[in-house]
Amino acid sequence: ETTRCAVELKVLIEQMREQIQNIE
């Protein structure tokens, strides 16, 4: 369970990073 949550968090962070780069 914990590892799955960590993986989902990692994916969310990566998506946010891409969105920020697109804004810039």
HTML snippet that shows the backbone in 3Dmol.js (N, CA, C, O; Angstrom):
<script src="https://3Dmol.org/build/3Dmol-min.js"></script>
<div id="view" style="width:600px;height:400px;position:relative"></div>
<script>
const pdb = `
ATOM      1  N   GLU A   1       0.840  -1.207   0.000  1.00  0.00           N
ATOM      2  CA  GLU A   1       0.000   0.000   0.000  1.00  0.00           C
ATOM      3  C   GLU A   1       0.879   1.264   0.000  1.00  0.00           C
ATOM      4  O   GLU A   1       0.684   2.173  -0.807  1.00  0.00           O
ATOM      5  N   THR A   2       1.837   1.294   0.912  1.00  0.00           N
ATOM      6  CA  THR A   2       2.684   2.497   1.009  1.00  0.00           C
ATOM      7  C   THR A   2       3.445   2.741  -0.289  1.00  0.00           C
ATOM      8  O   THR A   2       3.526   3.869  -0.775  1.00  0.00           O
ATOM      9  N   THR A   3       4.000   1.669  -0.838  1.00  0.00           N
ATOM     10  CA  THR A   3       4.780   1.848  -2.076  1.00  0.00           C
ATOM     11  C   THR A   3       3.871   2.342  -3.196  1.00  0.00           C
ATOM     12  O   THR A   3       4.275   3.183  -3.998  1.00  0.00           O
ATOM     13  N   ARG A   4       2.650   1.826  -3.255  1.00  0.00           N
ATOM     14  CA  ARG A   4       1.728   2.266  -4.312  1.00  0.00           C
ATOM     15  C   ARG A   4       1.439   3.758  -4.150  1.00  0.00           C
ATOM     16  O   ARG A   4       1.424   4.497  -5.134  1.00  0.00           O
ATOM     17  N   CYS A   5       1.216   4.194  -2.938  1.00  0.00           N
ATOM     18  CA  CYS A   5       0.958   5.623  -2.686  1.00  0.00           C
ATOM     19  C   CYS A   5       2.167   6.439  -3.126  1.00  0.00           C
ATOM     20  O   CYS A   5       2.023   7.487  -3.755  1.00  0.00           O
ATOM     21  N   ALA A   6       3.348   5.958  -2.795  1.00  0.00           N
ATOM     22  CA  ALA A   6       4.571   6.687  -3.154  1.00  0.00           C
ATOM     23  C   ALA A   6       4.682   6.800  -4.669  1.00  0.00           C
ATOM     24  O   ALA A   6       5.036   7.855  -5.194  1.00  0.00           O
ATOM     25  N   VAL A   7       4.381   5.714  -5.365  1.00  0.00           N
ATOM     26  CA  VAL A   7       4.465   5.736  -6.835  1.00  0.00           C
ATOM     27  C   VAL A   7       3.457   6.727  -7.397  1.00  0.00           C
ATOM     28  O   VAL A   7       3.782   7.498  -8.300  1.00  0.00           O
ATOM     29  N   GLU A   8       2.247   6.714  -6.876  1.00  0.00           N
ATOM     30  CA  GLU A   8       1.225   7.651  -7.375  1.00  0.00           C
ATOM     31  C   GLU A   8       1.665   9.088  -7.120  1.00  0.00           C
ATOM     32  O   GLU A   8       1.483   9.958  -7.972  1.00  0.00           O
ATOM     33  N   LEU A   9       2.245   9.338  -5.943  1.00  0.00           N
ATOM     34  CA  LEU A   9       2.727  10.687  -5.630  1.00  0.00           C
ATOM     35  C   LEU A   9       3.809  11.088  -6.621  1.00  0.00           C
ATOM     36  O   LEU A   9       3.818  12.210  -7.126  1.00  0.00           O
ATOM     37  N   LYS A  10       4.724  10.159  -6.896  1.00  0.00           N
ATOM     38  CA  LYS A  10       5.816  10.455  -7.831  1.00  0.00           C
ATOM     39  C   LYS A  10       5.250  10.836  -9.190  1.00  0.00           C
ATOM     40  O   LYS A  10       5.707  11.796  -9.812  1.00  0.00           O
ATOM     41  N   VAL A  11       4.258  10.086  -9.648  1.00  0.00           N
ATOM     42  CA  VAL A  11       3.652  10.376 -10.959  1.00  0.00           C
ATOM     43  C   VAL A  11       3.004  11.757 -10.939  1.00  0.00           C
ATOM     44  O   VAL A  11       3.147  12.528 -11.888  1.00  0.00           O
ATOM     45  N   LEU A  12       2.294  12.068  -9.862  1.00  0.00           N
ATOM     46  CA  LEU A  12       1.637  13.377  -9.771  1.00  0.00           C
ATOM     47  C   LEU A  12       2.673  14.490  -9.824  1.00  0.00           C
ATOM     48  O   LEU A  12       2.488  15.484 -10.525  1.00  0.00           O
ATOM     49  N   ILE A  13       3.769  14.322  -9.080  1.00  0.00           N
ATOM     50  CA  ILE A  13       4.819  15.354  -9.060  1.00  0.00           C
ATOM     51  C   ILE A  13       5.397  15.532 -10.457  1.00  0.00           C
ATOM     52  O   ILE A  13       5.624  16.657 -10.901  1.00  0.00           O
ATOM     53  N   GLU A  14       5.636  14.421 -11.149  1.00  0.00           N
ATOM     54  CA  GLU A  14       6.198  14.521 -12.507  1.00  0.00           C
ATOM     55  C   GLU A  14       5.232  15.268 -13.418  1.00  0.00           C
ATOM     56  O   GLU A  14       5.656  16.096 -14.224  1.00  0.00           O
ATOM     57  N   GLN A  15       3.942  14.981 -13.298  1.00  0.00           N
ATOM     58  CA  GLN A  15       2.951  15.671 -14.137  1.00  0.00           C
ATOM     59  C   GLN A  15       2.950  17.168 -13.826  1.00  0.00           C
ATOM     60  O   GLN A  15       2.879  17.994 -14.736  1.00  0.00           O
ATOM     61  N   MET A  16       3.029  17.513 -12.544  1.00  0.00           N
ATOM     62  CA  MET A  16       3.059  18.930 -12.162  1.00  0.00           C
ATOM     63  C   MET A  16       4.292  19.601 -12.753  1.00  0.00           C
ATOM     64  O   MET A  16       4.218  20.725 -13.248  1.00  0.00           O
ATOM     65  N   ARG A  17       5.427  18.906 -12.699  1.00  0.00           N
ATOM     66  CA  ARG A  17       6.659  19.475 -13.264  1.00  0.00           C
ATOM     67  C   ARG A  17       6.461  19.782 -14.742  1.00  0.00           C
ATOM     68  O   ARG A  17       6.838  20.855 -15.211  1.00  0.00           O
ATOM     69  N   GLU A  18       5.872  18.846 -15.476  1.00  0.00           N
ATOM     70  CA  GLU A  18       5.661  19.059 -16.913  1.00  0.00           C
ATOM     71  C   GLU A  18       4.758  20.268 -17.139  1.00  0.00           C
ATOM     72  O   GLU A  18       5.010  21.070 -18.038  1.00  0.00           O
ATOM     73  N   GLN A  19       3.712  20.403 -16.333  1.00  0.00           N
ATOM     74  CA  GLN A  19       2.801  21.540 -16.495  1.00  0.00           C
ATOM     75  C   GLN A  19       3.545  22.845 -16.240  1.00  0.00           C
ATOM     76  O   GLN A  19       3.360  23.819 -16.970  1.00  0.00           O
ATOM     77  N   ILE A  20       4.383  22.870 -15.208  1.00  0.00           N
ATOM     78  CA  ILE A  20       5.144  24.089 -14.890  1.00  0.00           C
ATOM     79  C   ILE A  20       6.072  24.435 -16.047  1.00  0.00           C
ATOM     80  O   ILE A  20       6.187  25.601 -16.422  1.00  0.00           O
ATOM     81  N   GLN A  21       6.736  23.428 -16.615  1.00  0.00           N
ATOM     82  CA  GLN A  21       7.645  23.683 -17.735  1.00  0.00           C
ATOM     83  C   GLN A  21       6.852  24.229 -18.920  1.00  0.00           C
ATOM     84  O   GLN A  21       7.328  25.116 -19.629  1.00  0.00           O
ATOM     85  N   ASN A  22       5.654  23.708 -19.138  1.00  0.00           N
ATOM     86  CA  ASN A  22       4.837  24.181 -20.262  1.00  0.00           C
ATOM     87  C   ASN A  22       4.467  25.645 -20.052  1.00  0.00           C
ATOM     88  O   ASN A  22       4.448  26.420 -21.008  1.00  0.00           O
ATOM     89  N   ILE A  23       4.170  26.033 -18.807  1.00  0.00           N
ATOM     90  CA  ILE A  23       3.809  27.427 -18.526  1.00  0.00           C
ATOM     91  C   ILE A  23       4.988  28.334 -18.839  1.00  0.00           C
ATOM     92  O   ILE A  23       4.826  29.405 -19.423  1.00  0.00           O
ATOM     93  N   GLU A  24       6.182  27.891 -18.442  1.00  0.00           N
ATOM     94  CA  GLU A  24       7.378  28.694 -18.708  1.00  0.00           C
ATOM     95  C   GLU A  24       7.680  28.645 -20.204  1.00  0.00           C
ATOM     96  O   GLU A  24       8.649  29.253 -20.659  1.00  0.00           O
TER      97      GLU A  24
END
`;
const viewer = $3Dmol.createViewer("view");
viewer.addModel(pdb, "pdb");
viewer.setStyle({}, {cartoon: {color: "spectrum"}});
viewer.zoomTo();
viewer.render();
</script>
